[in-house]
Amino acid sequence: MSVEVLVPTRNRPVELGVTLAGLAAQEGPLRRVIVSDQSDERPSFDTAPARAMARQLERRGVEVEFVRHLPRRGLAEHRDFLLGLAAASHVLFLDDDVWLEPGTLSRLWTAMSELRCGFVGNAMQGLSFLDDRRPGELEPYEEWVDGVEPEVIGSEEERRWTLHNAANLVHLVEELGMKAGEWRPYKVAWVAGCVLFDREKLVECGGFDFWRELPAEHAGEDVAAQWRVMAKYGGAGILPSGAVHLESETTVPERDVQAVDVVR
């Protein structure tokens, strides 16, 4: 059993270097990192920092593959392409603007090994919001107690999305008084930025094959795929979250078409 990290990227050379630096500090059954680029000009991975972090990963026995995937056909197609390149038992979809603190991958792997659900994830946190406490947004928090169960996400379950705003999970860990080394699974609407899937379960549920139903400009493809997996195998967020959002400007300004509105 092993993990491959799949990183779709576009026009983010600085952020990608930081993302790779976070990966280079991870422990766990990491087999390969695949970065697929759709930049308008020079690939995001064509920088000295990205190459340096690739070498560091390779020194530890992790294969690193940089590929270009053009023309652009949308976020879902890009993820579908990456999934088609994967062969490991588990895949970590990691956004190109997320830094993982040391120990994150090991914690996710431990959680997945114990829960054996469709996916576990660490929602990315914006640390510029550390002083912005939002107790009302933490109200939907509910832990999985006796294992993770399949569930269909409706309007009530969607209320959980507020858990992942700002730095809410950082504050939640503080309120719960969690100790070092402790982790807890909780119920989610979806998880953005850092999600570890059981690859076979994801593929069985269709992966991102719905990309053909969508225009090139869309968003929410990760939500649509996760809801499919959750309906059959369940999914969970994991506390604490070691995923730090770099808070760069979005590269997806057109969000009028949400994948879940088309493919549900």
NORGI-V874215 format. One record per pair of residues at least 24 apart in sequence whose C-alpha atoms are under 7 Angstrom apart, sorted by the first residue. I is the first residue (numbers start at 1). J is the second residue. Records with the same first field share a line. If there is no record, write none. Layout:
I: J  J
//
This chain:
1: 89
2: 29  30  31  88  89  90
3: 29  30  31  88  89  90  91  92
4: 30  31  32  33  86  88  90  91  92
5: 32  33  34  91  92  93  94
6: 33  34  35  82  91  92  93  94
7: 34  35  36  93  94  95  96
8: 35  36  37  78  79  95  96
9: 36  37  38  96
10: 37  38  39  44
11: 39  40  44
12: 44
13: 44  45  47
15: 96  97
16: 44  50  96  97
17: 49  50
18: 99
19: 96  97  98  99
20: 50  53
21: 53
22: 99  100  101
23: 100
24: 53  56  57
25: 102
26: 102  103  105
27: 103  105  106
28: 105  106
30: 62
31: 62  63
32: 62  63  64
33: 63  64  65
34: 64  65  66
35: 65  66  67
36: 66  67  68  69
37: 67  68  69
38: 68  69  70  72
73: 216
74: 216  217  218
75: 221
76: 208  211  221
77: 208  211
79: 208
80: 207  208  209
89: 198  199
90: 196  197  198  199
91: 196  197  198  199
92: 194  195  196  197
93: 194  195  196
94: 193  194  195
95: 193  194
97: 245  246
98: 124  193  243  244  245  246
99: 243  244  245
100: 242  243  244
101: 242  243
104: 242
115: 147  148
117: 148  233  234  235
118: 197  198  201  229  230  233  234  235
119: 195  196  197  198  235  236
120: 195  196  197  235  236  237  238
121: 191  194  195  196  236  237  238
122: 191  194  195  237  238  241  242  243
123: 164  191  192  193  194  241  243
124: 192  193  243  244  245
125: 166  167  243  244  245
126: 166  167  244  245  247
127: 167
129: 166  167
130: 167
134: 168
137: 162  163
138: 162  163
142: 186  187
143: 185  186  187
144: 185  186  187
148: 234  235
149: 233  234
150: 230  231  232  233  234
151: 230  231  234
152: 230  231
153: 189  227
157: 189
158: 189
160: 188  189
161: 188  189  190
169: 241
173: 239  240
183: 238  239  240
184: 238  239
185: 236  237  238  239
186: 236  237  238
187: 236  237
188: 236  237
190: 223  226
191: 237
194: 243
202: 229
205: 229
210: 263
217: 254
218: 254  255  256  257  258  259
219: 255  257  258  259
220: 258  259  260
221: 259
223: 260
224: 259  260
//
